[in-house]
Amino acid sequence: MKLLFYLSNNASKEQMTLSLVDNNVAISIDFGTSGVRVVAVTLQCAIAAQARRSYPLLTPHRGWTEQNPSDWVEAAFQALTEVVQQLQDYHICMVWFRWMQ
């Protein structure tokens, strides 16, 4: 299988190909309001591994809600480590991030 893609930051839209094999996975790191979810998905759209970690919402004053960015980083690394440890027979071909909006 070949995947065709373009470099979005390249003005000439240089075409590139990437050979993909059945044991490749893409990893999604999804930062939500209360936690992070890391999922590894195969090319057949099956979940190969997943993990979640939560982080606290801080309320220092009434009506305020804050988060500590270092909590995001720590939670993401913990979840990513757990997922990668489950992927011994896979190759990671892509990682993408999604942030809360």
C-alpha positions as CSV (number, residue, x, y, z in Angstrom):
1,M,0.0,0.0,0.0
2,K,1.2,3.5,-0.7
3,L,0.0,6.7,0.9
4,L,0.2,9.9,-1.2
5,F,0.6,13.1,0.7
6,Y,1.8,16.7,0.3
7,L,4.0,18.8,2.5
8,S,1.6,21.6,3.5
9,N,4.4,24.0,4.4
10,N,6.1,23.6,1.0
11,A,4.9,26.2,-1.5
12,S,5.6,23.9,-4.5
13,K,3.4,21.1,-2.9
14,E,6.2,18.6,-3.5
15,Q,4.6,15.1,-3.9
16,M,6.0,12.4,-1.6
17,T,5.0,8.7,-1.1
18,L,5.3,6.6,2.0
19,S,5.2,2.9,1.9
20,L,2.9,1.5,4.5
21,V,2.7,-2.1,5.7
22,D,0.0,-3.9,7.7
23,N,1.7,-3.6,11.1
24,N,1.9,0.3,10.9
25,V,-0.2,2.4,13.4
26,A,-1.0,6.0,13.7
27,I,-1.1,7.5,17.2
28,S,-3.5,10.2,18.2
29,I,-2.9,12.3,21.3
30,D,-6.1,14.1,22.2
31,F,-6.0,16.7,24.9
32,G,-9.5,17.3,26.4
33,T,-10.8,19.4,29.3
34,S,-10.2,16.9,32.0
35,G,-7.7,14.5,30.5
36,V,-5.7,13.1,27.6
37,R,-6.4,10.1,25.5
38,V,-3.8,8.3,23.4
39,V,-5.0,5.9,20.8
40,A,-3.0,3.8,18.3
41,V,-5.0,2.9,15.2
42,T,-4.0,0.4,12.5
43,L,-4.4,1.1,8.8
44,Q,-7.5,-1.1,8.9
45,C,-9.0,1.4,11.4
46,A,-8.8,-1.0,14.4
47,I,-7.7,0.2,17.8
48,A,-4.3,-1.5,18.6
49,A,-3.8,0.2,22.0
50,Q,-5.2,3.0,24.0
51,A,-4.7,4.8,27.4
52,R,-6.2,7.7,29.3
53,R,-4.9,9.9,32.0
54,S,-6.7,12.7,33.8
55,Y,-5.5,16.1,35.0
56,P,-7.1,18.4,37.6
57,L,-9.1,21.5,37.0
58,L,-8.0,24.1,39.5
59,T,-10.4,26.6,40.9
60,P,-8.3,29.2,42.9
61,H,-11.3,31.6,43.1
62,R,-15.0,31.3,42.7
63,G,-15.8,31.4,39.0
64,W,-12.2,30.7,37.9
65,T,-11.0,27.5,36.3
66,E,-7.4,26.9,35.5
67,Q,-5.1,24.1,34.5
68,N,-1.3,23.6,34.9
69,P,0.3,22.8,31.5
70,S,2.9,20.6,33.2
71,D,0.0,18.3,34.2
72,W,-0.9,18.0,30.5
73,V,2.7,17.0,29.7
74,E,3.0,14.5,32.5
75,A,-0.4,12.9,31.7
76,A,0.4,12.7,27.9
77,F,3.8,11.1,28.5
78,Q,2.3,8.5,30.9
79,A,-0.5,7.6,28.5
80,L,1.9,7.6,25.5
81,T,4.4,5.3,27.3
82,E,1.6,2.9,28.2
83,V,0.4,2.8,24.5
84,V,3.9,2.4,23.1
85,Q,4.6,-0.5,25.5
86,Q,1.6,-2.3,24.0
87,L,2.9,-1.9,20.4
88,Q,5.8,-4.3,20.3
89,D,4.7,-5.8,16.9
90,Y,3.8,-2.5,15.3
91,H,5.6,0.4,13.6
92,I,4.5,4.0,14.4
93,C,4.1,5.8,11.1
94,M,2.3,8.9,12.2
95,V,1.6,10.9,15.4
96,W,-0.9,13.7,15.6
97,F,-2.2,16.0,18.3
98,R,-5.7,17.3,19.0
99,W,-6.3,20.1,21.5
100,M,-9.5,21.1,23.2
101,Q,-11.3,23.9,21.5
